[in-house]
Amino acid sequence: MFDLQIVEVMVATKSTDETKVRHIKTFEAFLLTEKPYSKDEIVVFDLDDTLVITDAKIKVCDHFTGKCFSLTPEEFNEFEAKKQHELDFTDFADIEIMKAGKLIKYYLDIFKRNYKRGIAVGIVTARDDRDMIYTWLREHVGFRIDKDLIFAISDNVHGFKGSIADRKKQAFEAYIKMGYTNFKFYDDDIANLKLVKSLEKEHLNIQIYTKKAKKPKY
């Protein structure tokens, strides 16, 4: 097993900006070709209210009443959208709002421990921009995980359909096709956890540990 920390030091020792860029690209190529992490075990995290708390909100406008209001991700988990509701997720496309968010230490520590051990780490989030999440993890949080293990389930690049829980289940089906059989999944929405857990009954030799993430009080 390759030591990600050692490899990263090896490819990022020079000081000039040009050399740093070249080494970053070298390290990303290394991740892409060598995939120096576990091939059967993966730890997967939701993003909002699991790894980070931001001020991003979902804006809802009711075409019947003309009223508009905003919901946090936690409130949106319990919200039942109807045909007259127009949903606006613009805040979640703003990387500056994401950078300004508060990282949740408890789950970030679990992320770090597994990353350092060479365990594959994935992200499955309702957001719609995988590239932005990859950039945020790399440049702001300080971790370069394989982009193939990041599923922004509302990003058209994945082709997922259905509810958020349905799409998260489809993301885990994609992990299974990659060869993963041993999962740990942290998410703040019990509906997502239950549907992903149901994959154990649909596939042989699959183990999925699920844990409801608790939002800290600041």
N, C-alpha and C positions, 0 to 999 in steps of 0.2 A: 504493500500500500504506500503510495506517495504521501509525503507530508506536505500538505498545501502551504503551510506557513513557510517551510524551508524553500520550496519551489518559488514562492512569491518573492522571497528575499533574493534568490538567485537571479531572477529576471528583472529586478527593479533596484539595482544597486547604484546606477549612475545618477548624476545630478542634473544634467542639462534637460531642458524641456523636450527637445527632439528625441533624446535617448529614452526618456521616460515613456513617451508615447510609443516608441518602438518596442520597449520592453513590455508595456501593457498589452500591446497587440500580440507579442510573443506568448505571454501568459494566457491570453484568451485563446490563442491557437492551441496551446498545450491542453487547456481544458477541453476544447472541442475534439481534439484528436485522441488524447490519452484517457480522458474522463477518469481522473485519479481519485475516485471515490467508490463507495460500495455499489455493487450492481444489483443486489437483491434487497437491501434495506434502505429505507428512506424516511426522513422526518419531514413532515409537511406542515406549513403554517398558513393560516389565513393572514390577511394583512391588517385591515382596519379593525381596531379594538381588540386585536390579538398581539400584533407586534408593535403597532403604533396607534396613537390617538391624535387625530388632527381636527382642525376646525372645518373640514370639508362637510358640506351638508347637501342632501338631496332636496331640490326645490320642487314642490308639487303645486300645480294650478288646476283648479276644478272648473271646467268649461261651463258647467251648469250654473254654478253660483258666482263665478268670476273671482273667487277667493284663491289666494296663493299662500302657502306656508312652507316651512323648511323642516326637514327631519334629519337627525343624526343617523349614522349607520345602525346604531342600536335600536332606535325608534323605527327605522325602516324595516328591520327584521320582523316587527309585529304588524306592520302596515299592510292593508289589503288594497292594492291599487285597483281602481275600476276603470271602465272604458272612458269615462269623462275626465280622467286624470291625465295630465301631461307631466311627465317626469323629466327633470333637468339635472344631469350629473356633471355639469361643467366644472364644479369645484374639484372633482376627482381627476381632472386632466391637468391640473395646475401643480407642477412639481415643486414650486415654491411653498405652497400650502403644505405639501407633504414633508418637505425639509423642515418646516417650522413645527411639525408635530412632535409629540413626546413619545419617545421609545418606551415600551413596557419592559422593564428590566428583567422580570421573572422569565418571560418567554424568550427574550433576546439572549439571556444566559443559556437557555436550553439550545437555542440556535448555535451559539458560539461553541458550546461543548461538543456538539455533534460535528460541526464543521471542522474543528481541530482534530477530531478523531478520524476524519476521513469518511464519515457517514454522509451519504447523499442528502442534500437539503433542497426542498422544493417549496414553492409558493403557489397556492391556489386561492385566488381572490376574485371578487365580483367586479373589480375594476376592468377597464377596457383598453389598457395600453401596456403591453408586456415590455416594450422597450423602455418606457419611463420607469417602470418598477426595477428593471435591470440596472438602469443608470442610477437610480436612487440607492439601491443596495450597494453598488460599486463605489460611487463617489461620495455618498453621504454617510452610509452606515459602515462601509469599509469591508464588504465581503463580495467576492466575485464568484457567484455560483453559476452553474451551467444554465444558459438561457433556455435550453430545452426543458428544464425542470420548472420553469415559471409558466403558470397558466393564469392569464388574465381572462377569465372565462367569457367576458363580454367583448373581447377583442375578436373581430371577424376572422383573424388569421387562424383561429382554432376550429371554427365551423360548428361550435356547440349550439344546441337549441334547448328551449324549454325554460323552466324556472331557474333561479340561482342554484337551488339544491340539485336540480337535474343536471345542470352544467358542471357543477363541482363533481358529481358522480362520474360524468363523462371524462373529466380530467383524470380521475383516478383510474378509470378504465384505460386511459392512454398510458399511465404509469405501468399498469399491469402488462400492457403490450410491450413496454420497454424491458420487461423481465423482473420488475419489482414484486416481491411477495410478502415482505414484512414492513408494515406501515405504522407510523405514529402520526396522528393528525390532531392539530390544535385549531379550534375555531370557536367563535363566540356565539354561533347560532346552532341550537340543538337540532333543528331540522336538517341542516347540512350534515351534521355528524351522523344522524340516524340513517340518512340515505346512503352515505358513503359506507357506513358499517354494513349495510345490507349486501354489499358486494361479496362478503364472506360466504354468503349462501349461494351466490351465483358462480363462484370460481373455486376450484379445488386448491388446497394448499396456500390459501391467502389468509394472512393474519393482519387485522386492522385494530390498533388501539386508538380509541378516540378520547379526547379530553376537552370539555367545555372551558374555554378561556374566560377568566374572570377579569373584568375591567377594574383596575386599581382606582382608588379614590385619591385625587390630588387636592 
